[in-house]
Amino acid sequence: MATSKPQIRSLFATPVAVHFLPVATEMNAELKPLILEKVQANGSGARGQGWRSASDFESWGGSHAETLFRVVRDLANSLTATRNGSRLTLNWTIVATAAARQPGEYQELRARPGAFWSGLYYVDDGYAKSDDEKLGGECELADPRGALPAMVVPQLAFRFPGGLTAGHSEIIRPKTGMIVLHPSWLPRGERRHDGPAQRLTIEFDLAAPAAIA
């Protein structure tokens, strides 16, 4: 009698979407000077963590904000369901800021309370087309379970996709034009960026309509 293979189920999945804006080249060419103008007008920021605008990107991003928000809303809707698994279309409220980080700067890990989806769009990854992994600056997503999965026997991990980083963090190397979307409760940060150029991003949170929330 043949031995059946065990069924392995990955429970309590944490979805993270990586997508590329179709019109990134054209949009970034116009969006980059708009952000740099804001930086020059008010360039102060958290020590070592770069500059962030107020949560008013929609008011000065113009058609570029509309384009980005449309793509992000569509992406969020494609990944959101009711508790019985039915798809739905929501008019998400989006709050967005622009951010700029110089070489040597980073972003601390943190979750985003009050939202359902969060993410960021890379206007300029700051690598100047370099593929050198030593430049760092990866988008870092921490295990929401904290260190618990790695505390009992730290040298062991789980042999299935995503199991090797249990209790640690996953990283995504940014690329200009990339959108990263994740649940807002998932802590996100950025490792020290040592690329040759300034990094520019649009960071956003999506809240469900009041009728749903």
Buried (B, 14 or more C-beta within 10 A) or exposed (E): EEEEEEEEEEEEEBEBBBBEBEEBEEBBEEBBEBBBEBBEEEEEBEEEBBBBBEBBBBEBBEEBBEBBBEBBBEBBBEBBEEEEEEEEEBEBBBBBBBBBBBBEBBBEBEBBEEBBBBBBBBBBBBBEEEEEEEBBBBBBBBBEEEEEBBEEEEEEBEEEEEEEBBBBBBBBBBEBBBBBBBBBEBBBBBBBBBBEBBBBBBBBBBBBEEEEE
